[in-house]
Amino acid sequence: MRVRNASSKAIPDPHFVSGERIAVTLYYLPRGPMRGDIDNIVKPVLDALSRHIYLDDSQVERVVVQKFEPAVMFDFRRPTARFSEALSGSEPVLYVRISSDPFEELS
């Protein structure tokens, strides 16, 4: 429910649900060492966005997921404004990016 509520704040309302092919990027920034496996966050996020951002999670053709624990932080060279905002927020943070181009980073 928190994922859907947060996405509602980030997109205009009303909005149309997309029927296009989708790519999803998930960056998780926990407060400390992550408990559990990183893949355990993927399905709940995809399900939360189904029928809200896209019609069905079968449209998702690509998922990129990465964790950034405090002891292993990464220096982002050119983060987007939205991601910079997430980075400066209180942790834990789950950054979700949706794209209608599943091949954008592959070409």
C-alpha distance (Angstrom), angle and dihedral (degrees) to the residues before:
residue distance angle dihedral
M1 . . .
R2 3.83 . .
V3 3.82 91.4 .
R4 3.80 92.3 52.2
N5 3.82 92.3 45.5
A6 3.81 92.2 49.2
S7 3.80 91.9 48.3
S8 3.80 90.2 51.2
K9 3.81 88.7 60.0
A10 3.82 92.1 50.3
I11 3.81 99.2 50.4
P12 3.80 130.6 55.3
D13 3.77 118.9 -97.8
P14 2.93 125.4 -104.9
H15 3.77 97.9 35.4
F16 3.77 135.4 163.9
V17 3.78 121.4 -115.4
S18 3.80 111.1 -118.6
G19 3.79 123.0 -119.5
E20 3.82 92.4 -171.4
R21 3.78 129.7 108.1
I22 3.79 109.2 -83.4
A23 3.80 139.5 -150.7
V24 3.80 119.6 -162.1
T25 3.79 127.6 -160.8
L26 3.80 119.0 -165.9
Y27 3.80 123.1 -172.6
Y28 3.78 115.7 -177.0
L29 3.80 119.8 -162.2
P30 3.82 107.9 -175.0
R31 3.81 124.5 -168.7
G32 3.80 91.3 -117.1
P33 3.77 139.2 -12.7
M34 3.78 107.8 -21.8
R35 3.77 117.4 -108.8
G36 3.78 112.2 -143.6
D37 3.77 130.6 10.0
I38 3.79 124.8 -49.8
D39 3.80 92.5 -127.7
N40 3.81 90.1 63.5
I41 3.81 91.4 75.0
V42 3.81 96.2 53.9
K43 3.81 103.6 73.5
P44 3.83 96.9 45.3
V45 3.82 90.2 51.1
L46 3.81 93.8 47.3
D47 3.80 91.0 47.1
A48 3.83 91.7 48.8
L49 3.80 91.4 55.3
S50 3.81 94.6 45.8
R51 3.83 113.0 108.0
H52 3.80 87.3 10.2
I53 3.82 106.1 62.7
Y54 3.80 99.0 5.7
L55 3.79 132.2 15.1
D56 3.78 98.0 -116.5
D57 3.79 135.3 -3.7
S58 3.81 88.7 -120.2
Q59 3.83 84.4 80.6
V60 3.81 89.4 67.6
E61 3.80 106.2 101.9
R62 3.77 98.9 168.0
V63 3.79 135.0 31.0
V64 3.80 124.9 -175.4
V65 3.79 114.2 -172.1
Q66 3.77 128.9 175.4
K67 3.78 137.1 163.8
F68 3.79 124.3 -142.3
E69 3.79 109.1 -162.0
P70 3.83 116.5 -166.1
A71 3.82 94.1 -111.6
V72 3.81 91.2 51.1
M73 3.79 102.0 40.8
F74 3.76 120.8 163.4
D75 3.80 125.8 -139.7
F76 3.80 105.9 -124.5
R77 3.80 109.4 -149.4
R78 3.79 101.1 -161.1
P79 3.79 111.6 6.3
T80 3.78 117.2 179.9
A81 3.79 117.4 -108.1
R82 3.81 90.7 -105.1
F83 3.82 92.6 50.2
S84 3.83 91.3 46.5
E85 3.79 87.2 54.6
A86 3.81 89.8 51.4
L87 3.81 91.6 48.0
S88 3.79 92.0 53.2
G89 3.81 93.5 47.2
S90 3.74 127.3 95.3
E91 3.77 113.2 -79.9
P92 2.95 143.1 -82.2
V93 3.78 95.0 61.5
L94 3.78 129.7 176.5
Y95 3.80 110.9 -164.5
V96 3.80 113.7 -162.5
R97 3.80 123.4 -170.5
I98 3.80 122.7 -175.9
S99 3.79 122.5 -162.5
S100 3.79 132.2 -179.0
D101 3.84 89.3 -147.7
P102 3.82 109.6 75.5
F103 3.83 89.6 -177.4
E104 3.83 99.7 48.4
E105 3.79 96.4 112.8
L106 3.79 95.7 36.7
S107 3.79 99.4 66.7
